[in-house]
Amino acid sequence: MSGIAYAYKNSWNSVYSNQWCNYVSSQMHEIGHYLNFGHSNELGTYEDKSGMMGYSYSSDDSPVMCFNSAKSFQAGWYPTKTITPASADCGDFDGRVYGLSDFGIAGEQGTIVLKINNSQSSQVDYFLNYNKKAGVNSGTLEGGNQVMITSRESENTAYSSSELLAKLSIGGTYTIANFEGTGNDVTITFESMDTSESPNPARVVISYNGMVCGSDVTASPTTTLAPITPSPSKAPVTSPPTPEPCWVKGEQCDPNGAHKCCNGCQASGRNAGTCK
């Protein structure tokens, strides 16, 4: 056979070439197809190396990593939140995002994966997680201890590949321009690590047209070869090997005066706690 392995999506059947049946990453990759996961891409197929739906590696016990944010949301295994910026719906997202390995400690109220929902049907949705390099994700090969932003097109559990868009370190910002064609931008900022609690979550500020989403966040001054087929009777999915591998208007401020910003702090209304 050509390639190293293949599997049928949403099925039970997978085939491996020789020793690749012994390697954990190829096994997990094909099991991902059973779960209707598409490939994880980054300016190229398989190039998102933060999780198991990218490349596979010729190692018995490594890499120790899981799936990216889009796949994790699709699976429904962890506590998630969904916000719809264009409709001013932030749900109860409070700006804290925990590492995947902390899901048992963070509890049901702790966000592991955040979906930024595009309310227009059949359009790209965005997913965010803190790619903490610990525990079951200690061997992630890309974006360790960074906030990762991915996108995918299909809703819910439908089969779709994902695209890694950004890897943010503390202070880093990513902008989704002209969100939903409204002319307004969604801005995502990895503001800090919250050391006031254990485990330490990432503090993430999300704003839409300058309005900060959530009520308990503090803004920073800086900011392989055969095709996929619908049934096991047709061509399988395959996966190839890889070589070894002063704040500005609209930002949030502190009304108690611990910080200074612009010409004052908005006291009430939708923009409460933001520079005016």
Disulfide bonds with the S-S distance in Angstrom:
Cys90-Cys213 2.04
Cys253-Cys265 2.41
